Amino acid sequence: MLDILNWSTVGRWLQTGAARPQPPLWRTVLLGQARNAEAYRRTLADAGIQVSGDADRLLARPGLRVAERKRPVELATVSPAELGFAHGARYDELRDRARKLRLGPCPAETGAALRLAYRDQPVGERLVVAMPPVGDPEDPLLFTVDCDEDGLWLDVHDGHADVLWRPDDRFVFVRRPPRWRF
C-alpha cells in the first residue's frame, strides 16, 4: 500500500511505526524566571526585545500560567517536512506525529522564556512554539520567536486547527514532556 502511495523512505519509516529516535536536544530553557506575565513583559522590555501587540495581549490572558518554581525544559525543533509532511500539514497532524517521536507541547510560558534565552537568533528565522492555543476559541494564538532586520521579537501566529503549515516552518517542542496532553 505504501508503495502505491509512493512514500519516500522517511515517510515509510514514519508511517510504519518503526522505532524512531527522538530529535536531538536543541536548547534548554528555564521556565519560572518571572513570577507572572507582567514580570516577563518588563524583562523582555529591559532586554530590548520587541513584543507585538497580539503577543502582549496573549501574555495578559488568564489562561497563560507561569511555573511557580524554576525548572528547565529541553527543547527540539522540527519542521513539517522532517516529520514526513513534504507538502505541509495542519497543526493537529504535526502534534500527532511529534508525539510519536516523544515530543510534546510546550507550556505557553516557553514563548517568553525562549525569547529571552535565544538572543543569537539568525535574521529571517521564525520559530513557532508548539503549545496548546491560548485565548479566545474563535481566535486561538501560538507564540512565535522571530528575528528580522528590526531585531528580536515575541510575536504570535494563528493557532486554528485548519491552518496549513509550510513544509519548512520550524516548530519548537518539549522533549520528554511530563504530560502528553495537547
Backbone bond lengths (Angstrom), bond angles and torsions (degrees), N, CA, C in turn:
res aa  C-N    CA-C-N  psi(-1)  N-CA   C-N-CA  omega(-1)  CA-C   N-CA-C  phi
1 M - - - 1.459 - - 1.520 110.50 -
2 L 1.336 117.20 -44.14 1.459 119.53 -179.24 1.524 111.49 -63.49
3 D 1.360 116.30 -36.01 1.458 118.52 178.50 1.522 111.12 -65.12
4 I 1.325 116.22 -35.54 1.463 119.82 177.78 1.523 109.89 -62.85
5 L 1.327 116.49 -38.30 1.460 120.40 179.51 1.523 112.16 -78.09
6 N 1.360 116.08 -7.03 1.460 122.25 178.40 1.525 112.07 58.90
7 W 1.348 116.66 47.73 1.461 121.06 177.79 1.516 109.68 -69.90
8 S 1.299 116.75 143.99 1.463 120.64 172.24 1.519 108.35 -69.40
9 T 1.309 116.62 169.36 1.463 120.79 177.94 1.517 110.61 -57.05
10 V 1.317 117.05 -44.68 1.463 120.59 -179.93 1.520 110.07 -64.97
11 G 1.306 117.59 -43.73 1.454 120.93 179.32 1.520 111.83 -60.34
12 R 1.344 117.22 -42.83 1.467 120.71 177.14 1.512 110.11 -62.20
13 W 1.325 115.81 -44.04 1.464 120.92 -179.03 1.519 110.74 -60.16
14 L 1.338 116.70 -44.39 1.458 120.21 -179.97 1.526 111.50 -68.57
15 Q 1.322 117.85 -37.76 1.459 121.03 -175.90 1.523 112.89 -74.88
16 T 1.325 118.49 -30.25 1.459 120.36 -175.17 1.505 113.00 -78.89
17 G 1.304 118.45 -12.00 1.453 120.12 178.93 1.516 112.68 80.66
18 A 1.330 117.58 16.63 1.463 120.39 177.70 1.525 109.07 -59.58
19 A 1.324 115.15 155.83 1.469 119.17 179.07 1.523 108.76 -57.62
20 R 1.306 115.60 126.72 1.460 120.25 -176.49 1.512 108.73 -122.48
21 P 1.312 115.99 135.35 1.464 117.46 176.21 1.525 110.15 -73.10
22 Q 1.291 114.55 150.97 1.456 120.09 175.94 1.527 107.98 -71.48
23 P 1.339 118.65 140.54 1.465 119.48 176.15 1.528 110.44 -55.14
24 P 1.320 116.67 151.14 1.467 119.92 -175.47 1.531 112.89 -66.57
25 L 1.304 113.89 155.68 1.461 120.86 174.28 1.520 108.30 -61.00
26 W 1.314 116.25 128.64 1.463 121.02 177.44 1.522 110.24 -99.46
27 R 1.321 116.38 -45.33 1.455 120.84 -175.49 1.528 108.22 -163.81
28 T 1.308 116.21 149.86 1.458 121.60 173.04 1.518 107.67 -111.85
29 V 1.318 117.00 130.66 1.465 120.54 176.66 1.521 108.59 -121.38
30 L 1.308 114.15 157.18 1.452 121.49 -178.20 1.520 109.64 -103.10
31 L 1.326 116.17 118.33 1.461 120.56 174.43 1.521 108.22 -87.62
32 G 1.315 116.37 160.70 1.460 121.08 179.12 1.519 113.36 80.45
33 Q 1.339 116.97 17.27 1.468 120.68 178.98 1.524 111.55 -68.97
34 A 1.306 115.54 -27.06 1.465 121.06 179.80 1.524 107.84 -121.81
35 R 1.310 115.69 151.92 1.472 119.99 -176.43 1.516 113.37 -77.08
36 N 1.340 115.58 -24.33 1.461 119.56 -179.03 1.522 108.79 -160.56
37 A 1.326 115.70 177.65 1.462 120.53 -177.74 1.525 111.89 -62.85
38 E 1.316 117.38 -36.67 1.469 120.49 179.11 1.525 110.45 -62.80
39 A 1.303 117.46 -40.02 1.470 120.73 177.77 1.531 110.30 -65.21
40 Y 1.332 117.75 -37.05 1.469 119.99 175.02 1.524 110.16 -63.36
41 R 1.319 117.20 -42.77 1.474 120.41 178.45 1.523 110.83 -56.04
42 R 1.340 116.28 -48.77 1.473 120.55 -179.39 1.527 110.96 -62.41
43 T 1.331 116.98 -43.56 1.461 120.83 -179.03 1.528 110.70 -63.88
44 L 1.317 117.11 -42.15 1.466 120.81 177.28 1.525 110.75 -62.54
45 A 1.326 117.35 -44.78 1.467 121.28 179.33 1.524 110.61 -63.57
46 D 1.331 117.41 -43.74 1.468 120.91 179.40 1.523 111.78 -62.31
47 A 1.332 116.65 -29.50 1.465 121.16 179.96 1.526 112.07 -84.13
48 G 1.335 117.40 -1.95 1.457 120.57 179.86 1.519 113.29 77.54
49 I 1.311 116.55 19.06 1.463 121.56 179.67 1.524 108.73 -90.86
50 Q 1.321 115.54 133.57 1.452 120.95 -178.72 1.530 110.12 -85.09
51 V 1.304 115.65 140.66 1.460 122.35 179.46 1.524 106.99 -122.93
52 S 1.318 116.44 122.13 1.467 119.27 179.46 1.526 109.45 -66.15
53 G 1.322 115.74 160.76 1.459 120.27 178.68 1.522 112.02 -59.17
54 D 1.341 116.71 -40.94 1.464 119.94 179.25 1.523 111.33 -66.98
55 A 1.330 117.40 -39.51 1.472 120.17 178.01 1.524 110.17 -65.95
56 D 1.318 116.72 -37.10 1.459 120.12 178.12 1.531 110.40 -63.79
57 R 1.333 116.15 -43.05 1.466 119.87 177.70 1.532 110.99 -65.56
58 L 1.324 116.74 -36.47 1.462 120.11 178.51 1.531 110.95 -66.40
59 L 1.319 116.45 -39.29 1.468 119.89 176.35 1.529 111.41 -60.52
60 A 1.324 116.45 -30.11 1.470 120.94 -177.32 1.531 113.05 -81.77
61 R 1.316 117.90 -10.21 1.465 120.49 -175.90 1.526 111.00 -66.96
62 P 1.332 117.06 138.72 1.466 120.17 178.97 1.529 112.87 -63.19
63 G 1.328 117.41 -24.99 1.463 120.70 179.77 1.515 114.07 -72.14
64 L 1.324 117.10 -9.15 1.459 120.32 -179.30 1.531 108.62 -91.75
65 R 1.314 115.17 105.33 1.464 119.94 -178.79 1.520 110.12 -96.64
66 V 1.329 114.95 150.62 1.462 122.89 178.72 1.527 107.34 -114.38
67 A 1.333 116.44 139.00 1.466 120.89 -179.88 1.524 110.29 -57.74
68 E 1.314 115.95 138.20 1.467 120.45 -178.35 1.520 112.39 -74.25
69 R 1.331 116.06 -27.62 1.467 118.59 175.90 1.521 108.75 -134.65
70 K 1.301 115.84 157.66 1.461 120.26 -177.62 1.524 110.07 -66.05
71 R 1.342 113.47 135.84 1.460 119.03 175.69 1.523 109.28 -154.52
72 P 1.325 115.99 137.59 1.458 119.14 179.22 1.532 111.14 -80.10
73 V 1.317 115.40 148.37 1.463 121.02 171.11 1.521 107.72 -128.22
74 E 1.321 114.79 137.86 1.459 121.04 177.63 1.522 108.43 -90.04
75 L 1.328 115.27 132.60 1.458 120.72 -176.90 1.521 111.26 -117.17
76 A 1.315 115.43 150.14 1.461 123.20 173.28 1.520 107.11 -131.43
77 T 1.325 116.49 150.76 1.465 120.39 175.15 1.527 108.81 -115.00
78 V 1.316 115.18 139.42 1.462 121.69 177.26 1.520 108.62 -145.17
79 S 1.309 115.25 156.45 1.463 121.31 175.49 1.526 108.49 -110.82
80 P 1.326 117.40 161.87 1.462 118.57 173.77 1.533 112.13 -55.17
81 A 1.332 117.38 -39.85 1.468 119.75 178.81 1.524 111.19 -61.05
82 E 1.326 117.02 -41.47 1.466 120.22 179.09 1.522 112.06 -67.69
83 L 1.315 116.46 -21.96 1.462 120.94 176.71 1.526 112.02 -89.07
84 G 1.339 116.50 2.90 1.455 120.83 176.79 1.511 115.47 98.88
85 F 1.330 117.76 9.95 1.466 121.63 -179.66 1.532 109.31 -105.87
86 A 1.315 116.00 85.91 1.465 121.46 -175.21 1.524 113.14 -63.59
87 H 1.314 117.60 -23.61 1.468 121.07 -177.68 1.522 112.19 -112.97
88 G 1.320 116.49 17.03 1.455 120.91 -178.91 1.521 110.69 92.37
89 A 1.327 115.74 175.60 1.463 120.31 -177.15 1.515 110.25 -161.72
90 R 1.327 114.67 161.02 1.458 120.55 173.04 1.529 108.91 -77.76
91 Y 1.321 115.40 161.05 1.466 121.16 -176.52 1.529 112.23 -60.69
92 D 1.331 117.52 -40.70 1.467 119.15 179.85 1.524 111.56 -64.64
93 E 1.327 117.84 -35.05 1.464 121.03 176.76 1.528 110.93 -66.35
94 L 1.329 115.79 -41.24 1.467 119.96 178.77 1.525 110.93 -63.10
95 R 1.326 116.72 -45.08 1.472 120.39 -179.85 1.521 111.12 -61.58
96 D 1.336 117.09 -43.09 1.464 120.26 -179.27 1.527 111.34 -64.28
97 R 1.308 117.20 -43.17 1.467 120.20 179.58 1.523 110.85 -68.53
98 A 1.318 117.32 -39.84 1.470 120.55 178.26 1.526 110.47 -62.16
99 R 1.314 116.88 -39.05 1.468 121.05 179.74 1.525 110.60 -58.40
100 K 1.331 117.02 -36.35 1.468 120.59 178.81 1.526 111.76 -66.23
101 L 1.323 116.27 -20.01 1.470 121.25 178.20 1.523 111.69 -98.62
102 R 1.338 116.19 15.72 1.465 122.82 -179.54 1.525 111.68 62.52
103 L 1.322 115.30 39.07 1.463 121.99 173.04 1.518 107.36 -112.69
104 G 1.312 116.22 144.96 1.450 119.73 -178.41 1.508 112.36 -133.60
105 P 1.319 115.83 178.82 1.459 120.60 -178.94 1.519 111.36 -70.35
106 C 1.298 115.08 148.68 1.465 121.42 174.63 1.525 108.62 -85.42
107 P 1.319 118.28 142.75 1.463 118.03 166.98 1.533 107.63 -59.73
108 A 1.307 117.77 146.61 1.468 120.62 -177.31 1.522 112.22 -56.22
109 E 1.318 117.12 -32.33 1.467 121.73 178.85 1.529 112.07 -57.78
110 T 1.333 117.21 -22.24 1.459 121.15 -178.61 1.522 111.32 -57.46
111 G 1.330 118.24 -32.90 1.463 120.37 179.42 1.515 111.71 -56.54
112 A 1.322 117.32 -52.56 1.472 121.24 -179.41 1.521 111.21 -68.93
113 A 1.339 117.56 -41.44 1.469 120.61 -178.76 1.525 111.03 -65.13
114 L 1.334 117.05 -41.15 1.462 120.42 178.40 1.521 110.68 -67.20
115 R 1.332 116.63 -40.94 1.464 119.17 179.60 1.526 110.36 -59.51
116 L 1.318 117.85 -39.99 1.469 121.10 178.55 1.525 111.76 -68.17
117 A 1.321 117.23 -35.35 1.465 120.85 -175.03 1.523 113.29 -83.83
118 Y 1.311 118.15 -29.02 1.466 122.07 -171.39 1.525 110.06 -99.77
119 R 1.318 115.28 75.82 1.473 120.94 -176.31 1.528 112.96 -86.59
120 D 1.331 117.52 -18.81 1.467 120.55 -177.11 1.536 111.60 -98.46
121 Q 1.307 116.60 29.08 1.457 121.48 -179.87 1.523 110.48 -64.54
122 P 1.338 117.95 132.63 1.467 120.14 178.75 1.532 111.93 -67.00
123 V 1.311 115.94 146.17 1.465 121.48 176.57 1.527 108.33 -61.58
124 G 1.318 115.50 134.60 1.456 121.59 178.71 1.519 114.24 95.51
125 E 1.321 117.12 -8.92 1.465 119.36 -179.57 1.527 110.46 -87.50
126 R 1.327 114.93 139.76 1.464 121.90 174.20 1.517 107.45 -132.45
127 L 1.316 116.10 127.10 1.458 121.97 177.19 1.524 108.58 -114.40
128 V 1.309 116.14 130.75 1.459 121.83 178.12 1.526 107.54 -96.48
129 V 1.310 116.52 126.79 1.461 120.96 178.89 1.530 108.01 -80.58
130 A 1.327 116.23 113.87 1.465 121.24 178.64 1.521 107.50 -72.70
131 M 1.294 116.35 108.12 1.467 122.25 -173.69 1.518 108.28 -150.00
132 P 1.312 117.78 159.82 1.461 117.36 171.57 1.528 108.34 -62.52
133 P 1.331 118.49 129.81 1.461 118.93 179.77 1.527 111.06 -55.98
134 V 1.314 115.15 138.00 1.463 121.92 -178.08 1.519 108.09 -110.00
135 G 1.305 115.35 146.51 1.456 119.49 173.69 1.503 112.30 111.52
136 D 1.294 113.83 -162.41 1.451 123.59 -178.82 1.535 109.17 -59.89
137 P 1.329 118.71 128.97 1.465 120.12 178.12 1.532 112.92 -57.02
138 E 1.331 116.36 -25.34 1.463 120.26 177.37 1.529 111.78 -78.15
139 D 1.321 116.98 -17.66 1.464 121.93 -177.82 1.534 109.97 -142.31
140 P 1.354 117.60 62.59 1.462 119.60 -178.20 1.527 110.85 -70.85
141 L 1.318 115.66 143.31 1.460 120.95 -175.82 1.523 111.36 -128.89
142 L 1.343 114.72 149.62 1.459 123.51 174.42 1.520 107.66 -120.32
143 F 1.326 117.92 141.00 1.462 119.92 174.81 1.523 110.17 -70.81
144 T 1.332 115.45 146.75 1.461 121.53 168.85 1.523 107.94 -127.33
145 V 1.320 114.67 151.11 1.457 122.79 177.39 1.523 104.93 -115.91
146 D 1.338 116.49 112.95 1.462 122.19 -171.25 1.519 111.40 -122.47
147 C 1.334 113.95 157.16 1.462 120.43 170.44 1.523 107.48 -139.54
148 D 1.324 115.88 124.32 1.456 120.64 175.60 1.523 108.71 -131.41
149 E 1.317 116.31 -172.53 1.473 119.78 -177.29 1.527 112.71 -63.23
150 D 1.334 117.46 -16.25 1.466 121.31 176.85 1.524 112.85 -89.11
151 G 1.326 117.44 -6.68 1.462 120.32 177.17 1.519 113.61 121.87
152 L 1.330 114.74 -158.44 1.461 122.88 -177.21 1.528 110.53 -88.01
153 W 1.328 115.73 139.98 1.461 121.44 -176.33 1.519 111.65 -133.88
154 L 1.319 115.13 145.87 1.459 122.42 161.27 1.520 104.18 -107.14
155 D 1.321 116.29 119.81 1.458 121.03 -174.99 1.527 108.62 -134.16
156 V 1.306 117.15 -170.25 1.462 122.03 179.13 1.523 109.90 -135.76
157 H 1.314 115.37 164.96 1.460 122.32 173.70 1.522 107.72 -139.16
158 D 1.298 115.44 155.80 1.459 123.04 177.36 1.532 109.82 -56.37
159 G 1.312 117.26 127.71 1.459 121.88 -179.25 1.516 114.48 -105.74
160 H 1.329 118.02 15.89 1.464 120.16 178.42 1.528 110.33 -62.47
161 A 1.316 115.93 144.49 1.465 121.52 -177.06 1.526 112.58 -64.02
162 D 1.335 118.53 -26.54 1.459 120.24 -175.67 1.528 114.11 -89.93
163 V 1.331 118.23 3.70 1.466 120.54 177.05 1.524 108.36 -68.16
164 L 1.323 116.73 129.96 1.461 121.07 177.09 1.524 108.33 -93.35
165 W 1.320 115.93 117.31 1.465 121.65 -179.72 1.520 109.61 -88.26
166 R 1.315 116.17 141.89 1.465 121.82 179.70 1.531 110.08 -67.89
167 P 1.318 117.45 155.76 1.464 120.37 179.99 1.530 113.47 -61.40
168 D 1.338 117.26 -26.03 1.473 119.86 -176.64 1.528 113.69 -99.79
169 D 1.337 118.85 3.29 1.467 119.75 174.08 1.525 108.49 -62.28
170 R 1.332 116.95 147.48 1.469 121.33 -178.35 1.523 109.43 -111.36
171 F 1.320 116.08 131.40 1.458 123.34 179.48 1.515 110.08 -117.67
172 V 1.321 115.27 144.61 1.462 122.11 176.72 1.523 107.48 -106.75
173 F 1.326 115.95 123.74 1.459 122.86 177.28 1.522 109.28 -120.65
174 V 1.328 115.58 159.88 1.459 121.81 173.47 1.527 108.14 -86.17
175 R 1.329 115.92 134.72 1.463 120.72 172.57 1.528 109.03 -85.92
176 R 1.309 116.83 143.21 1.471 122.90 178.35 1.527 112.13 47.52
177 P 1.316 116.98 57.45 1.467 118.80 -177.11 1.523 111.62 -66.38
178 P 1.332 116.88 150.74 1.453 120.28 179.00 1.529 112.79 -70.08
179 R 1.325 117.95 -27.50 1.464 122.94 178.60 1.516 108.30 -131.33
180 W 1.307 116.31 152.33 1.462 120.33 -177.33 1.519 112.43 -108.34
181 R 1.307 118.49 34.63 1.464 120.71 179.53 1.520 109.56 -99.14
182 F 1.336 115.33 144.09 1.467 121.04 172.22 1.496 108.15 -112.59
